[in-house]
Amino acid sequence: MKKIDVLDKGYVRLVDKLGDDLKPVNAAKVSYNKESKQFGEREEKLLKFLGRENHTSPFRHAILQFEIYAPLMVARQWWKYIIGSGHREFDNLQDPFTAWNESSRRYVTEQPEFYIPFDDEWRSAPENKKQGSGEPVDSETGRFLTEELLEIVDNGQRMYEKAMELGIAAEQARLFLPAYGLYVRWYWTASLQGVAHFLNQRLAHDAQKEIQLFAKAVYDLSAQEFPIALNEMVKVNG
């Protein structure tokens, strides 16, 4: 399994990876000019020690690359892990092993797609303002909101296409598209440590539900490649 569908139209796809559970082990063992050719009990013990003691640099030698198709509201939360992914305290420098390349509607005019919650997927505002959302709203309210959102999306898409027909540049025509529900596609490449940092925060119970679902897909795909390392690094696994 290399691809997992998420929400109504989204997905996470594992494009490529560098290494396996042996990679961080050998990155640590090079300090003593040693190397393991196979992963066994001693290597597992060392890997668990590295995770338990928070010796994180060896985990940055293992790399994962994903293609993600998600609503813009998810993408912009995810982007925080690109601009603030330093590994040292008070370090705001970008992780050199973290990359993001996103499709652009300046150049791409593929059919726009939007995330449309079903009637029973709308959530109320929480009593605790530190939480993103509360309990689901009643079905009548949910149905009304879905219908209104569909109308907004239809009008925006119609004007986007009309602007293009009138010869307006794609980079301006896209202004008519409702932003936060618009699906965008990007490549995300990160070290295993960077992936684990993302998962520890976005699998947490108080993370926004939509990005939790994408994080769960990232976890499931990553765990196929780095089962022991990921288990040691990710303390919240949904």
Summary of the structure (lengths in Angstrom):
residues: 238
radius of gyration: 20.9
end to end distance: 19.3
largest distance: 67.1
contacts: 693
relative contact order: 0.20
helix: 47%
strand: 16%
